[in-house]
Amino acid sequence: MKKAYDLALQHRHSGGLLNKAFQRAFNVAKHIRTETSIQRGSVSVGSVAVELAEKIFSTLKAGR
């Protein structure tokens, strides 16, 4: 979102109201990340898949 917003700013495709909305959204998102544990979990489907594979393969190795 930030990259898209920055690109819109560079090309002057955003107005005052939209700028205020984006700044507020970014501030709220930062507050949420700071004040909650929401960022502790996996951040992508790929990282979840890796965690699951590690659990499965370590279980298979233990069963040998």
Gaussian input, Z-matrix of N, CA and C with variables (Angstrom, degrees):
# hf/3-21g

backbone

0 1
 N
 C     1     B1
 C     2     B2     1     A1
 N     3     B3     2     A2     1     D1
 C     4     B4     3     A3     2     D2
 C     5     B5     4     A4     3     D3
 N     6     B6     5     A5     4     D4
 C     7     B7     6     A6     5     D5
 C     8     B8     7     A7     6     D6
 N     9     B9     8     A8     7     D7
 C    10    B10     9     A9     8     D8
 C    11    B11    10    A10     9     D9
 N    12    B12    11    A11    10    D10
 C    13    B13    12    A12    11    D11
 C    14    B14    13    A13    12    D12
 N    15    B15    14    A14    13    D13
 C    16    B16    15    A15    14    D14
 C    17    B17    16    A16    15    D15
 N    18    B18    17    A17    16    D16
 C    19    B19    18    A18    17    D17
 C    20    B20    19    A19    18    D18
 N    21    B21    20    A20    19    D19
 C    22    B22    21    A21    20    D20
 C    23    B23    22    A22    21    D21
 N    24    B24    23    A23    22    D22
 C    25    B25    24    A24    23    D23
 C    26    B26    25    A25    24    D24
 N    27    B27    26    A26    25    D25
 C    28    B28    27    A27    26    D26
 C    29    B29    28    A28    27    D27
 N    30    B30    29    A29    28    D28
 C    31    B31    30    A30    29    D29
 C    32    B32    31    A31    30    D30
 N    33    B33    32    A32    31    D31
 C    34    B34    33    A33    32    D32
 C    35    B35    34    A34    33    D33
 N    36    B36    35    A35    34    D34
 C    37    B37    36    A36    35    D35
 C    38    B38    37    A37    36    D36
 N    39    B39    38    A38    37    D37
 C    40    B40    39    A39    38    D38
 C    41    B41    40    A40    39    D39
 N    42    B42    41    A41    40    D40
 C    43    B43    42    A42    41    D41
 C    44    B44    43    A43    42    D42
 N    45    B45    44    A44    43    D43
 C    46    B46    45    A45    44    D44
 C    47    B47    46    A46    45    D45
 N    48    B48    47    A47    46    D46
 C    49    B49    48    A48    47    D47
 C    50    B50    49    A49    48    D48
 N    51    B51    50    A50    49    D49
 C    52    B52    51    A51    50    D50
 C    53    B53    52    A52    51    D51
 N    54    B54    53    A53    52    D52
 C    55    B55    54    A54    53    D53
 C    56    B56    55    A55    54    D54
 N    57    B57    56    A56    55    D55
 C    58    B58    57    A57    56    D56
 C    59    B59    58    A58    57    D57
 N    60    B60    59    A59    58    D58
 C    61    B61    60    A60    59    D59
 C    62    B62    61    A61    60    D60
 N    63    B63    62    A62    61    D61
 C    64    B64    63    A63    62    D62
 C    65    B65    64    A64    63    D63
 N    66    B66    65    A65    64    D64
 C    67    B67    66    A66    65    D65
 C    68    B68    67    A67    66    D66
 N    69    B69    68    A68    67    D67
 C    70    B70    69    A69    68    D68
 C    71    B71    70    A70    69    D69
 N    72    B72    71    A71    70    D70
 C    73    B73    72    A72    71    D71
 C    74    B74    73    A73    72    D72
 N    75    B75    74    A74    73    D73
 C    76    B76    75    A75    74    D74
 C    77    B77    76    A76    75    D75
 N    78    B78    77    A77    76    D76
 C    79    B79    78    A78    77    D77
 C    80    B80    79    A79    78    D78
 N    81    B81    80    A80    79    D79
 C    82    B82    81    A81    80    D80
 C    83    B83    82    A82    81    D81
 N    84    B84    83    A83    82    D82
 C    85    B85    84    A84    83    D83
 C    86    B86    85    A85    84    D84
 N    87    B87    86    A86    85    D85
 C    88    B88    87    A87    86    D86
 C    89    B89    88    A88    87    D87
 N    90    B90    89    A89    88    D88
 C    91    B91    90    A90    89    D89
 C    92    B92    91    A91    90    D90
 N    93    B93    92    A92    91    D91
 C    94    B94    93    A93    92    D92
 C    95    B95    94    A94    93    D93
 N    96    B96    95    A95    94    D94
 C    97    B97    96    A96    95    D95
 C    98    B98    97    A97    96    D96
 N    99    B99    98    A98    97    D97
 C   100   B100    99    A99    98    D98
 C   101   B101   100   A100    99    D99
 N   102   B102   101   A101   100   D100
 C   103   B103   102   A102   101   D101
 C   104   B104   103   A103   102   D102
 N   105   B105   104   A104   103   D103
 C   106   B106   105   A105   104   D104
 C   107   B107   106   A106   105   D105
 N   108   B108   107   A107   106   D106
 C   109   B109   108   A108   107   D107
 C   110   B110   109   A109   108   D108
 N   111   B111   110   A110   109   D109
 C   112   B112   111   A111   110   D110
 C   113   B113   112   A112   111   D111
 N   114   B114   113   A113   112   D112
 C   115   B115   114   A114   113   D113
 C   116   B116   115   A115   114   D114
 N   117   B117   116   A116   115   D115
 C   118   B118   117   A117   116   D116
 C   119   B119   118   A118   117   D117
 N   120   B120   119   A119   118   D118
 C   121   B121   120   A120   119   D119
 C   122   B122   121   A121   120   D120
 N   123   B123   122   A122   121   D121
 C   124   B124   123   A123   122   D122
 C   125   B125   124   A124   123   D123
 N   126   B126   125   A125   124   D124
 C   127   B127   126   A126   125   D125
 C   128   B128   127   A127   126   D126
 N   129   B129   128   A128   127   D127
 C   130   B130   129   A129   128   D128
 C   131   B131   130   A130   129   D129
 N   132   B132   131   A131   130   D130
 C   133   B133   132   A132   131   D131
 C   134   B134   133   A133   132   D132
 N   135   B135   134   A134   133   D133
 C   136   B136   135   A135   134   D134
 C   137   B137   136   A136   135   D135
 N   138   B138   137   A137   136   D136
 C   139   B139   138   A138   137   D137
 C   140   B140   139   A139   138   D138
 N   141   B141   140   A140   139   D139
 C   142   B142   141   A141   140   D140
 C   143   B143   142   A142   141   D141
 N   144   B144   143   A143   142   D142
 C   145   B145   144   A144   143   D143
 C   146   B146   145   A145   144   D144
 N   147   B147   146   A146   145   D145
 C   148   B148   147   A147   146   D146
 C   149   B149   148   A148   147   D147
 N   150   B150   149   A149   148   D148
 C   151   B151   150   A150   149   D149
 C   152   B152   151   A151   150   D150
 N   153   B153   152   A152   151   D151
 C   154   B154   153   A153   152   D152
 C   155   B155   154   A154   153   D153
 N   156   B156   155   A155   154   D154
 C   157   B157   156   A156   155   D155
 C   158   B158   157   A157   156   D156
 N   159   B159   158   A158   157   D157
 C   160   B160   159   A159   158   D158
 C   161   B161   160   A160   159   D159
 N   162   B162   161   A161   160   D160
 C   163   B163   162   A162   161   D161
 C   164   B164   163   A163   162   D162
 N   165   B165   164   A164   163   D163
 C   166   B166   165   A165   164   D164
 C   167   B167   166   A166   165   D165
 N   168   B168   167   A167   166   D166
 C   169   B169   168   A168   167   D167
 C   170   B170   169   A169   168   D168
 N   171   B171   170   A170   169   D169
 C   172   B172   171   A171   170   D170
 C   173   B173   172   A172   171   D171
 N   174   B174   173   A173   172   D172
 C   175   B175   174   A174   173   D173
 C   176   B176   175   A175   174   D174
 N   177   B177   176   A176   175   D175
 C   178   B178   177   A177   176   D176
 C   179   B179   178   A178   177   D177
 N   180   B180   179   A179   178   D178
 C   181   B181   180   A180   179   D179
 C   182   B182   181   A181   180   D180
 N   183   B183   182   A182   181   D181
 C   184   B184   183   A183   182   D182
 C   185   B185   184   A184   183   D183
 N   186   B186   185   A185   184   D184
 C   187   B187   186   A186   185   D185
 C   188   B188   187   A187   186   D186
 N   189   B189   188   A188   187   D187
 C   190   B190   189   A189   188   D188
 C   191   B191   190   A190   189   D189

   B1=1.4415
   B2=1.5228
   B3=1.3237
   B4=1.4664
   B5=1.5186
   B6=1.3305
   B7=1.4680
   B8=1.5180
   B9=1.3283
   B10=1.4671
   B11=1.5273
   B12=1.3095
   B13=1.4616
   B14=1.5287
   B15=1.3271
   B16=1.4610
   B17=1.5262
   B18=1.3216
   B19=1.4590
   B20=1.5315
   B21=1.3158
   B22=1.4663
   B23=1.5304
   B24=1.3203
   B25=1.4648
   B26=1.5259
   B27=1.3187
   B28=1.4622
   B29=1.5257
   B30=1.3174
   B31=1.4620
   B32=1.5290
   B33=1.3395
   B34=1.4636
   B35=1.5426
   B36=1.3355
   B37=1.4659
   B38=1.5219
   B39=1.3146
   B40=1.4610
   B41=1.5240
   B42=1.3135
   B43=1.4592
   B44=1.5163
   B45=1.3116
   B46=1.4559
   B47=1.5105
   B48=1.3191
   B49=1.4612
   B50=1.5308
   B51=1.3209
   B52=1.4669
   B53=1.5291
   B54=1.3189
   B55=1.4654
   B56=1.5201
   B57=1.3210
   B58=1.4649
   B59=1.5260
   B60=1.3229
   B61=1.4681
   B62=1.5245
   B63=1.3323
   B64=1.4642
   B65=1.5221
   B66=1.3142
   B67=1.4599
   B68=1.5277
   B69=1.3185
   B70=1.4707
   B71=1.5302
   B72=1.3313
   B73=1.4679
   B74=1.5256
   B75=1.3303
   B76=1.4590
   B77=1.5267
   B78=1.3218
   B79=1.4631
   B80=1.5261
   B81=1.3260
   B82=1.4673
   B83=1.5267
   B84=1.3325
   B85=1.4654
   B86=1.5289
   B87=1.3187
   B88=1.4631
   B89=1.5265
   B90=1.3070
   B91=1.4716
   B92=1.5354
   B93=1.3041
   B94=1.4677
   B95=1.5241
   B96=1.3411
   B97=1.4705
   B98=1.5246
   B99=1.3287
   B100=1.4581
   B101=1.5248
   B102=1.3128
   B103=1.4642
   B104=1.5201
   B105=1.3115
   B106=1.4684
   B107=1.5210
   B108=1.2948
   B109=1.4673
   B110=1.5233
   B111=1.3130
   B112=1.4655
   B113=1.5236
   B114=1.3183
   B115=1.4547
   B116=1.5214
   B117=1.3047
   B118=1.4649
   B119=1.5150
   B120=1.3154
   B121=1.4574
   B122=1.5160
   B123=1.2945
   B124=1.4566
   B125=1.5174
   B126=1.3028
   B127=1.4546
   B128=1.5171
   B129=1.3206
   B130=1.4626
   B131=1.5221
   B132=1.3209
   B133=1.4620
   B134=1.5225
   B135=1.3243
   B136=1.4657
   B137=1.5159
   B138=1.3388
   B139=1.4601
   B140=1.5224
   B141=1.3195
   B142=1.4670
   B143=1.5248
   B144=1.3409
   B145=1.4638
   B146=1.5245
   B147=1.3140
   B148=1.4657
   B149=1.5224
   B150=1.3201
   B151=1.4701
   B152=1.5256
   B153=1.3297
   B154=1.4604
   B155=1.5202
   B156=1.3245
   B157=1.4684
   B158=1.5144
   B159=1.3248
   B160=1.4676
   B161=1.5230
   B162=1.3241
   B163=1.4647
   B164=1.5324
   B165=1.3301
   B166=1.4646
   B167=1.5228
   B168=1.3390
   B169=1.4706
   B170=1.5179
   B171=1.3161
   B172=1.4672
   B173=1.5230
   B174=1.3288
   B175=1.4688
   B176=1.5218
   B177=1.3230
   B178=1.4655
   B179=1.5380
   B180=1.3238
   B181=1.4585
   B182=1.5360
   B183=1.3185
   B184=1.4605
   B185=1.5160
   B186=1.3288
   B187=1.4664
   B188=1.4978
   B189=1.3243
   B190=1.4757
   B191=1.4708
   A1=110.24
   A2=115.75
   A3=117.83
   A4=111.54
   A5=116.71
   A6=119.47
   A7=110.74
   A8=116.38
   A9=120.41
   A10=110.45
   A11=116.36
   A12=120.53
   A13=110.51
   A14=116.86
   A15=120.29
   A16=111.30
   A17=116.44
   A18=120.74
   A19=110.86
   A20=116.54
   A21=120.71
   A22=110.77
   A23=116.52
   A24=120.35
   A25=111.22
   A26=116.37
   A27=120.89
   A28=111.73
   A29=116.53
   A30=121.20
   A31=112.86
   A32=115.07
   A33=121.98
   A34=112.66
   A35=114.28
   A36=120.40
   A37=112.76
   A38=117.18
   A39=119.50
   A40=108.20
   A41=114.37
   A42=119.91
   A43=111.42
   A44=115.68
   A45=121.47
   A46=113.79
   A47=117.34
   A48=120.87
   A49=111.01
   A50=115.90
   A51=119.92
   A52=110.61
   A53=117.07
   A54=120.38
   A55=111.04
   A56=117.23
   A57=121.00
   A58=110.96
   A59=116.87
   A60=120.83
   A61=110.90
   A62=116.76
   A63=119.80
   A64=111.23
   A65=118.08
   A66=120.69
   A67=110.75
   A68=116.19
   A69=120.16
   A70=110.59
   A71=116.59
   A72=120.59
   A73=110.82
   A74=117.91
   A75=121.04
   A76=111.08
   A77=116.94
   A78=120.50
   A79=112.22
   A80=116.37
   A81=120.56
   A82=110.21
   A83=117.25
   A84=120.75
   A85=110.94
   A86=116.76
   A87=120.17
   A88=110.61
   A89=115.84
   A90=120.31
   A91=110.38
   A92=116.74
   A93=121.00
   A94=110.49
   A95=117.20
   A96=120.05
   A97=111.31
   A98=116.38
   A99=120.97
   A100=112.31
   A101=117.37
   A102=121.77
   A103=114.75
   A104=118.16
   A105=120.39
   A106=109.49
   A107=116.31
   A108=120.60
   A109=110.93
   A110=117.07
   A111=121.07
   A112=112.16
   A113=118.37
   A114=120.47
   A115=113.76
   A116=117.99
   A117=120.95
   A118=112.96
   A119=118.59
   A120=122.02
   A121=112.28
   A122=116.05
   A123=121.64
   A124=109.78
   A125=115.04
   A126=119.36
   A127=113.89
   A128=118.04
   A129=119.08
   A130=110.26
   A131=115.14
   A132=120.53
   A133=109.28
   A134=116.58
   A135=121.01
   A136=112.50
   A137=116.74
   A138=119.22
   A139=111.25
   A140=117.23
   A141=120.56
   A142=109.75
   A143=117.18
   A144=121.31
   A145=111.03
   A146=117.06
   A147=120.60
   A148=110.41
   A149=117.32
   A150=120.35
   A151=110.86
   A152=116.76
   A153=120.73
   A154=111.01
   A155=117.55
   A156=121.09
   A157=110.86
   A158=117.47
   A159=120.45
   A160=110.91
   A161=116.64
   A162=119.70
   A163=111.05
   A164=115.84
   A165=120.67
   A166=110.71
   A167=116.14
   A168=119.17
   A169=112.03
   A170=118.20
   A171=118.51
   A172=109.56
   A173=117.43
   A174=121.34
   A175=109.70
   A176=118.21
   A177=121.52
   A178=110.90
   A179=117.47
   A180=120.53
   A181=110.59
   A182=116.73
   A183=120.39
   A184=111.30
   A185=118.12
   A186=121.69
   A187=114.12
   A188=119.34
   A189=121.04
   A190=113.64
   D1=-42.10
   D2=-178.01
   D3=-64.45
   D4=-39.29
   D5=179.09
   D6=-64.00
   D7=-43.31
   D8=179.19
   D9=-64.14
   D10=-41.19
   D11=179.10
   D12=-64.99
   D13=-44.41
   D14=178.48
   D15=-60.47
   D16=-40.46
   D17=177.96
   D18=-63.61
   D19=-42.41
   D20=177.59
   D21=-62.23
   D22=-39.83
   D23=177.88
   D24=-64.13
   D25=-44.66
   D26=-179.07
   D27=-58.95
   D28=-37.09
   D29=-177.40
   D30=-96.61
   D31=8.27
   D32=177.51
   D33=56.61
   D34=44.50
   D35=178.94
   D36=-104.47
   D37=14.40
   D38=178.03
   D39=-130.30
   D40=144.96
   D41=-179.66
   D42=-103.70
   D43=-177.45
   D44=-176.86
   D45=-59.30
   D46=-44.04
   D47=-178.74
   D48=-64.80
   D49=-44.33
   D50=179.03
   D51=-65.81
   D52=-39.31
   D53=177.85
   D54=-60.23
   D55=-44.47
   D56=178.68
   D57=-63.38
   D58=-40.89
   D59=-179.68
   D60=-63.46
   D61=-45.27
   D62=179.61
   D63=-65.01
   D64=-44.23
   D65=179.84
   D66=-60.70
   D67=-41.31
   D68=178.54
   D69=-65.21
   D70=-42.95
   D71=179.35
   D72=-62.39
   D73=-42.49
   D74=178.67
   D75=-64.62
   D76=-40.14
   D77=178.54
   D78=-65.52
   D79=-41.81
   D80=178.49
   D81=-65.26
   D82=-42.77
   D83=179.07
   D84=-61.23
   D85=-41.82
   D86=178.42
   D87=-63.89
   D88=-42.31
   D89=178.84
   D90=-61.19
   D91=-44.48
   D92=-179.78
   D93=-62.31
   D94=-45.47
   D95=179.17
   D96=-62.68
   D97=-37.20
   D98=-177.81
   D99=-74.05
   D100=-41.19
   D101=-171.68
   D102=-92.26
   D103=-10.05
   D104=-179.97
   D105=-124.04
   D106=175.23
   D107=178.10
   D108=-98.66
   D109=24.20
   D110=-175.38
   D111=-62.19
   D112=-28.66
   D113=-177.74
   D114=-84.64
   D115=-2.19
   D116=-178.75
   D117=-72.39
   D118=-26.91
   D119=-176.80
   D120=-78.67
   D121=-178.33
   D122=178.51
   D123=-66.77
   D124=147.19
   D125=-175.36
   D126=-104.30
   D127=-7.30
   D128=-179.82
   D129=-150.06
   D130=163.35
   D131=177.00
   D132=-63.53
   D133=-38.02
   D134=179.22
   D135=-60.32
   D136=-43.74
   D137=-179.42
   D138=-67.86
   D139=-34.10
   D140=175.66
   D141=-65.34
   D142=-41.78
   D143=179.21
   D144=-62.56
   D145=-41.37
   D146=179.10
   D147=-64.40
   D148=-44.49
   D149=178.75
   D150=-59.98
   D151=-43.23
   D152=179.64
   D153=-65.61
   D154=-43.15
   D155=179.12
   D156=-61.84
   D157=-40.64
   D158=178.17
   D159=-61.45
   D160=-40.01
   D161=178.97
   D162=-66.64
   D163=-43.63
   D164=-177.97
   D165=-65.30
   D166=-48.70
   D167=-175.58
   D168=-70.37
   D169=-32.29
   D170=176.61
   D171=-69.35
   D172=-32.22
   D173=176.46
   D174=-67.97
   D175=-41.09
   D176=179.30
   D177=-65.74
   D178=-39.49
   D179=179.19
   D180=-65.67
   D181=-38.24
   D182=-178.64
   D183=-68.25
   D184=-26.37
   D185=-177.60
   D186=-82.11
   D187=-4.85
   D188=-177.76
   D189=-70.82

